[in-house]
Amino acid sequence: MAFNFLQFAVPHGKGLIRFSDIIFDQLSIPQLLIYSTLVAIMFVALIVHVVLTALFIKGLLGWIADKTAPSKLLNDPYQNVTVFPIIGSLAMSASVFWSPAGFFIPQIAENLQALMLPSLLYFVILWSAGFALEWKVVKVWFATSAKTDKFNFVWLLDAFVFGLVSLAGSGIAATSVNPDISAFAIAGTALSVLIGLAIFVVKLTLLITALIKTKRLYDNPVLPAFFLVVPIACLYGLSLFRVASYFQTFLQINISGTIAFIMSFSYFIAVGWVIFAVFLLGYYFKNYFLKSNYSAPQWGIV
């Protein structure tokens, strides 16, 4: 977010903003305070991201080598979806590399087009891992006859991660000037968007149906997971926007109305769901939230 603010607030040449584009001695005092703070935040966040990603990858490799733990998790239909955030985080690493890292390291910004092919290969690896895991998860779900009423909105994590992977792919398609790389990236993105949306719609329908049948909400600690629908809607809206924009340029047809509808509809769903969730969880916010102990699903509200 710090990068995005600077990208649009600071005048610079074509392409992404770099550290050298900010001429600090020509800034007003308010600008100096704001820009310096944002640069510092971005630098610290970049270092934290790189260090933690390296540590977690080391831990992940050790976890995979154990074999017993991954097998146990993947064969549990109620828990196996929690493996997907690994792919989601690594998908976001691509955006971190292109933007904040490129802001501080001129060689990245100057050679961004040369990095599009390695970025595409990285996208293919994440894309393949996502589909492989989803296939495993679906097989376990059907094989164990897992009961839908025992799931909650955390079950949407795979749809969320397919949205993050799609965002990375659409970013490559939007950035690369090589038509073959763009075409390959947009094809993979379109497929991941379609599959991710299908997963999202099916699971959301099953979750809502189960809630209507049981006539009760989940336990308080997991209720904030309701809000996971919001970033999912926005992710797919942006990915579909980029896919549609690509085909508008490639096919040379005017579908601006369709593109506007996609963006408007995705944000309509997001805002509408926030209002619905706030009213639905009114008792939770009034009587539990402020007195509650920390629980991870509360991040869904953020």
C-alpha positions as CSV (number, residue, x, y, z in Angstrom):
1,M,0.0,0.0,0.0
2,A,2.9,2.4,0.7
3,F,4.2,1.6,-2.8
4,N,0.8,2.2,-4.4
5,F,0.5,5.6,-2.7
6,L,3.9,6.7,-3.8
7,Q,3.3,5.4,-7.3
8,F,0.3,7.7,-7.8
9,A,1.3,10.6,-5.6
10,V,4.9,11.3,-6.8
11,P,5.5,12.5,-10.3
12,H,7.9,10.2,-12.2
13,G,8.6,8.8,-15.6
14,K,6.9,6.0,-17.4
15,G,6.6,2.7,-15.5
16,L,6.9,2.0,-11.8
17,I,8.3,4.5,-9.3
18,R,11.8,4.1,-7.9
19,F,13.5,5.6,-4.9
20,S,15.6,7.9,-7.1
21,D,12.3,9.5,-8.4
22,I,11.7,11.1,-5.0
23,I,13.7,14.3,-4.7
24,F,13.6,14.8,-1.0
25,D,15.2,18.3,-0.9
26,Q,12.4,19.7,-3.0
27,L,9.6,18.4,-0.9
28,S,7.5,20.4,1.5
29,I,7.6,19.5,5.2
30,P,4.3,17.6,5.1
31,Q,5.4,15.7,2.0
32,L,8.8,14.9,3.5
33,L,7.1,13.5,6.6
34,I,4.6,11.4,4.7
35,Y,7.0,10.1,2.0
36,S,9.8,9.4,4.4
37,T,7.4,7.4,6.7
38,L,6.0,5.4,3.7
39,V,9.5,4.6,2.4
40,A,10.6,3.5,5.9
41,I,7.4,1.3,6.3
42,M,8.0,-0.2,2.9
43,F,11.6,-1.0,3.6
44,V,10.9,-2.6,6.9
45,A,8.0,-4.6,5.4
46,L,10.1,-5.8,2.5
47,I,12.9,-7.0,4.8
48,V,10.3,-8.7,7.1
49,H,8.6,-10.4,4.1
50,V,11.9,-11.7,2.7
51,V,13.2,-13.0,6.0
52,L,10.0,-14.6,7.1
53,T,9.4,-16.2,3.7
54,A,12.9,-17.7,3.8
55,L,12.4,-19.0,7.3
56,F,8.9,-20.4,6.5
57,I,10.2,-22.1,3.3
58,K,12.9,-23.8,5.4
59,G,10.2,-24.9,7.8
60,L,8.0,-26.0,4.9
61,L,10.7,-28.2,3.4
62,G,11.3,-29.8,6.7
63,W,7.5,-30.3,7.2
64,I,7.3,-31.9,3.7
65,A,10.3,-34.2,4.4
66,D,8.5,-35.5,7.5
67,K,5.8,-37.0,5.2
68,T,3.6,-38.1,8.1
69,A,2.4,-34.5,9.0
70,P,1.5,-33.5,5.4
71,S,-0.3,-36.7,4.8
72,K,-2.3,-36.4,8.0
73,L,-3.3,-32.8,7.2
74,L,-4.1,-33.4,3.5
75,N,-6.3,-36.4,4.4
76,D,-8.3,-34.4,6.9
77,P,-11.3,-32.9,5.0
78,Y,-11.9,-30.4,7.7
79,Q,-8.4,-29.1,8.0
80,N,-6.6,-29.7,4.6
81,V,-7.7,-26.3,3.2
82,T,-5.4,-24.6,5.7
83,V,-2.4,-25.6,3.5
84,F,-3.4,-23.1,0.7
85,P,-2.2,-19.9,2.4
86,I,1.4,-21.1,1.6
87,I,0.6,-20.7,-2.1
88,G,-1.2,-17.4,-1.5
89,S,1.7,-15.9,0.4
90,L,4.2,-17.0,-2.3
91,A,1.9,-15.5,-5.0
92,M,2.0,-12.2,-3.1
93,S,5.8,-12.4,-3.1
94,A,5.7,-11.8,-6.8
95,S,4.0,-8.4,-6.3
96,V,6.5,-7.6,-3.5
97,F,9.4,-8.4,-5.8
98,W,8.1,-6.4,-8.8
99,S,7.1,-3.3,-6.8
100,P,8.7,-2.6,-3.4
101,A,11.9,-4.5,-4.2
102,G,12.1,-2.8,-7.5
103,F,11.6,0.5,-5.8
104,F,14.8,0.1,-3.8
105,I,16.9,-2.0,-6.3
106,P,17.2,-0.1,-9.6
107,Q,18.4,-3.3,-11.4
108,I,14.9,-4.9,-10.9
109,A,13.0,-1.9,-12.1
110,E,15.3,-1.4,-15.1
111,N,15.1,-5.1,-16.2
112,L,11.5,-5.7,-15.4
113,Q,10.7,-7.0,-18.9
114,A,13.7,-9.4,-18.7
115,L,12.1,-10.8,-15.5
116,M,8.8,-11.5,-17.0
117,L,9.7,-15.0,-18.3
118,P,11.1,-16.1,-14.9
119,S,8.0,-14.6,-13.3
120,L,5.8,-16.6,-15.7
121,L,7.6,-19.8,-14.7
122,Y,7.1,-18.9,-11.1
123,F,3.4,-18.4,-11.8
124,V,3.2,-21.8,-13.6
125,I,4.7,-23.5,-10.5
126,L,2.2,-21.8,-8.1
127,W,-0.7,-22.5,-10.6
128,S,0.2,-26.1,-10.8
129,A,0.7,-26.5,-7.1
130,G,-2.7,-24.9,-6.5
131,F,-4.5,-27.2,-8.9
132,A,-2.7,-30.3,-7.6
133,L,-3.7,-29.4,-4.0
134,E,-7.3,-28.7,-5.0
135,W,-7.5,-32.0,-6.8
136,K,-6.3,-33.7,-3.6
137,V,-8.7,-31.8,-1.4
138,V,-11.7,-32.5,-3.6
139,K,-10.9,-36.2,-3.7
140,V,-10.6,-36.4,0.1
141,W,-13.8,-34.5,0.5
142,F,-15.8,-36.9,-1.7
143,A,-14.0,-40.0,-0.3
144,T,-14.7,-39.2,3.3
145,S,-18.3,-37.9,2.8
146,A,-17.5,-34.9,4.9
147,K,-20.6,-33.2,6.3
148,T,-21.0,-29.7,5.0
149,D,-22.6,-28.4,8.3
150,K,-19.2,-29.0,10.0
151,F,-17.4,-26.5,7.8
152,N,-17.3,-22.7,8.3
153,F,-16.1,-19.8,6.1
154,V,-12.5,-20.8,6.6
155,W,-13.4,-23.4,4.0
156,L,-13.1,-20.7,1.4
157,L,-9.3,-20.4,1.8
158,D,-8.7,-22.2,-1.5
159,A,-10.9,-19.9,-3.4
160,F,-9.1,-17.0,-1.8
161,V,-5.7,-18.3,-2.8
162,F,-6.8,-19.0,-6.4
163,G,-7.7,-15.3,-6.5
164,L,-4.2,-14.4,-5.3
165,V,-2.6,-16.7,-7.9
166,S,-4.9,-15.2,-10.6
167,L,-3.8,-11.7,-9.5
168,A,-0.2,-12.6,-10.0
169,G,-0.9,-14.1,-13.5
170,S,-2.9,-11.2,-14.6
171,G,-0.2,-8.9,-13.4
172,I,2.3,-10.6,-15.7
173,A,-0.1,-10.3,-18.6
174,A,-0.7,-6.6,-17.9
175,T,3.1,-5.8,-17.5
176,S,4.8,-7.9,-20.1
177,V,5.4,-6.5,-23.6
178,N,6.1,-9.9,-25.0
179,P,2.8,-11.1,-26.6
180,D,3.6,-14.8,-26.1
181,I,4.3,-14.4,-22.3
182,S,1.2,-12.2,-22.0
183,A,-1.0,-14.7,-23.9
184,F,0.3,-17.7,-21.8
185,A,-0.2,-15.8,-18.5
186,I,-3.7,-14.6,-19.4
187,A,-4.7,-18.2,-20.5
188,G,-3.5,-19.6,-17.1
189,T,-5.2,-16.7,-15.3
190,A,-8.5,-17.2,-17.1
191,L,-8.6,-20.8,-16.1
192,S,-7.6,-20.2,-12.5
193,V,-10.3,-17.5,-12.3
194,L,-13.0,-19.8,-13.7
195,I,-12.0,-22.7,-11.4
196,G,-11.6,-20.4,-8.4
197,L,-15.0,-18.7,-9.0
198,A,-16.6,-22.2,-9.4
199,I,-15.1,-23.3,-6.1
200,F,-16.2,-20.0,-4.5
201,V,-19.8,-20.2,-5.7
202,V,-20.2,-23.9,-4.8
203,K,-18.7,-23.6,-1.4
204,L,-20.5,-20.4,-0.5
205,T,-23.8,-21.9,-1.6
206,L,-23.2,-25.0,0.5
207,L,-22.2,-23.0,3.5
208,I,-25.2,-20.7,3.3
209,T,-27.5,-23.7,2.8
210,A,-26.0,-25.5,5.8
211,L,-26.6,-22.4,8.0
212,I,-30.2,-22.1,6.9
213,K,-30.8,-25.8,7.6
214,T,-29.1,-25.8,11.1
215,K,-30.6,-22.4,12.0
216,R,-27.5,-21.5,14.0
217,L,-24.3,-19.6,13.5
218,Y,-20.8,-20.9,14.1
219,D,-19.0,-20.7,17.5
220,N,-18.0,-17.1,18.3
221,P,-14.2,-17.5,17.6
222,V,-14.7,-18.4,14.0
223,L,-17.6,-16.0,13.2
224,P,-15.3,-13.2,11.7
225,A,-14.4,-15.7,8.9
226,F,-17.7,-14.5,7.3
227,F,-15.7,-11.5,6.1
228,L,-13.4,-13.6,4.0
229,V,-16.0,-13.2,1.2
230,V,-15.0,-9.6,0.8
231,P,-11.4,-9.8,-0.4
232,I,-12.3,-12.8,-2.5
233,A,-14.9,-10.8,-4.4
234,C,-12.4,-7.9,-4.9
235,L,-9.6,-10.3,-6.1
236,Y,-11.7,-11.9,-8.7
237,G,-13.2,-8.6,-9.8
238,L,-9.7,-7.2,-10.4
239,S,-8.5,-10.4,-12.1
240,L,-11.5,-10.5,-14.4
241,F,-11.0,-6.8,-15.1
242,R,-7.5,-7.5,-16.3
243,V,-8.5,-10.6,-18.3
244,A,-11.4,-8.6,-20.0
245,S,-9.0,-5.7,-20.7
246,Y,-6.5,-8.0,-22.3
247,F,-9.1,-9.5,-24.6
248,Q,-10.5,-6.1,-25.5
249,T,-7.0,-5.0,-26.7
250,F,-6.2,-8.4,-28.3
251,L,-9.5,-8.8,-30.2
252,Q,-9.9,-5.1,-30.8
253,I,-13.5,-5.0,-29.6
254,N,-15.1,-2.5,-27.3
255,I,-16.3,-4.3,-24.2
256,S,-15.8,-1.3,-21.8
257,G,-19.4,-1.7,-20.6
258,T,-18.7,-5.3,-19.6
259,I,-15.5,-4.3,-17.9
260,A,-17.2,-1.6,-15.9
261,F,-19.9,-4.1,-14.9
262,I,-17.4,-6.6,-13.7
263,M,-15.7,-4.1,-11.4
264,S,-18.9,-2.6,-10.2
265,F,-20.5,-6.0,-9.5
266,S,-17.5,-7.3,-7.6
267,Y,-17.5,-4.2,-5.3
268,F,-21.3,-4.4,-5.0
269,I,-20.9,-8.0,-3.7
270,A,-18.0,-6.9,-1.4
271,V,-19.9,-3.9,0.1
272,G,-23.2,-5.8,0.2
273,W,-21.6,-8.7,2.1
274,V,-20.0,-6.3,4.7
275,I,-23.4,-4.8,5.4
276,F,-25.0,-8.3,5.6
277,A,-22.3,-9.7,7.8
278,V,-22.4,-6.7,10.2
279,F,-26.1,-7.1,10.7
280,L,-25.9,-10.9,10.9
281,L,-23.2,-10.8,13.5
282,G,-24.7,-7.9,15.5
283,Y,-24.9,-10.0,18.6
284,Y,-21.3,-11.0,18.3
285,F,-20.1,-7.4,18.0
286,K,-22.3,-6.1,20.8
287,N,-21.8,-8.9,23.4
288,Y,-18.6,-10.8,22.6
289,F,-16.1,-9.1,20.4
290,L,-14.7,-6.5,22.8
291,K,-14.4,-9.0,25.7
292,S,-13.1,-11.9,23.6
293,N,-9.7,-13.6,23.6
294,Y,-7.7,-13.3,20.4
295,S,-8.6,-15.8,17.6
296,A,-7.1,-16.0,14.1
297,P,-10.4,-15.7,12.2
298,Q,-10.8,-12.1,13.6
299,W,-8.3,-11.1,10.9
300,G,-11.1,-11.6,8.5
301,I,-12.7,-8.4,9.7
302,V,-9.4,-6.5,8.9
